[in-house]
Amino acid sequence: MLDTTLSKYYYSKAIQEEIIMAVKIRLTRIGRHKDPFFRIVAADSRYARDGRYIEQIGYFDPEKGVENAVIDEELALKWLALGATPSETVKAMFNRKGINAKAIEAKKGK
């Protein structure tokens, strides 16, 4: 009995720590020299800018502009609900696409 309660405690503690980790929604640069192309990703803040990431949320071509950025709204809202912090650039993109407003409404609805 005691072993199962302790294992449940440590298991729930591990899940909480996993959720609390510092996840950022940011851009990673791909593309050629002087021809940038960016992925919008959810990544642990300790990872390098162009390093590992947890999940790709969308992509952005600066030549086409922010209006043509492709963002999976469902994934973005999921990561915002889990507590991920968007970078300044991504936050501006989310504001233009209306994702921040939806995230705030979802938070108020809870």
C-alpha positions in Angstrom: 0.0 0.0 0.0 2.7 2.4 1.0 4.8 1.6 -2.1 1.9 2.4 -4.4 1.1 5.7 -2.8 4.8 6.7 -2.9 5.1 5.7 -6.5 1.9 7.7 -7.4 3.4 10.7 -5.5 6.6 10.6 -7.4 4.9 9.9 -10.7 2.6 12.9 -10.3 5.6 15.0 -9.1 7.4 14.0 -12.3 4.5 15.0 -14.5 4.2 18.4 -12.7 8.0 19.0 -13.2 7.6 18.0 -16.9 4.8 20.5 -17.4 6.6 23.3 -15.4 9.7 23.1 -17.5 10.6 26.4 -19.2 9.0 25.9 -22.6 9.2 28.8 -25.1 7.5 29.2 -28.4 10.1 30.7 -30.7 11.5 30.8 -34.2 14.3 28.5 -35.4 16.1 29.6 -38.5 16.4 27.4 -41.5 17.1 28.2 -45.1 20.2 29.4 -47.0 22.6 32.2 -46.6 20.7 35.6 -47.0 17.5 33.6 -47.7 16.0 33.0 -44.2 13.0 30.8 -43.5 11.8 30.1 -40.0 10.0 27.4 -38.2 7.7 28.3 -35.3 8.5 25.7 -32.6 7.9 24.8 -28.9 11.3 24.2 -27.4 12.8 24.0 -24.0 14.5 27.3 -23.2 17.8 25.6 -22.5 18.1 24.3 -26.1 20.0 26.2 -28.7 18.1 28.5 -31.1 18.4 26.1 -34.0 18.7 23.0 -31.9 16.2 20.4 -30.7 12.6 21.3 -30.3 9.6 19.6 -28.8 7.0 20.2 -31.5 6.7 22.3 -34.7 3.8 24.7 -34.6 4.2 26.4 -38.0 6.5 28.2 -40.3 7.2 31.7 -41.5 8.8 33.1 -44.7 9.8 36.8 -44.0 9.7 37.6 -47.7 6.0 36.8 -47.8 5.2 38.6 -44.6 3.5 37.8 -41.3 0.1 37.5 -42.9 1.2 34.5 -44.8 2.7 32.7 -41.8 1.3 29.2 -41.4 0.5 28.5 -37.8 -1.4 25.4 -36.5 -3.8 27.3 -34.2 -4.8 24.1 -32.2 -1.1 23.3 -31.3 -0.4 27.0 -30.5 -3.4 27.1 -28.1 -2.4 23.8 -26.5 1.1 25.0 -25.7 -0.1 28.4 -24.5 -2.6 26.5 -22.2 0.3 24.4 -20.9 2.2 27.6 -19.9 4.7 28.0 -22.8 6.0 31.6 -23.2 6.1 33.0 -26.7 9.0 35.1 -27.8 8.3 38.8 -28.7 8.3 38.0 -32.4 6.0 35.0 -32.0 3.7 37.0 -29.7 3.4 39.7 -32.4 2.5 37.0 -34.9 -0.1 35.4 -32.6 -1.6 38.9 -32.0 -2.0 39.4 -35.7 -3.5 36.0 -36.2 -5.8 36.4 -33.2 -4.4 33.4 -31.3 -3.5 35.4 -28.2 -7.1 36.6 -27.9 -8.4 33.0 -28.2 -5.9 31.8 -25.5 -7.0 34.5 -23.1 -10.7 33.6 -23.7 -9.9 29.9 -23.1 -8.1 30.8 -19.9 -11.0 32.9 -18.6 -13.4 30.1 -19.5 -11.7 27.7 -17.1 
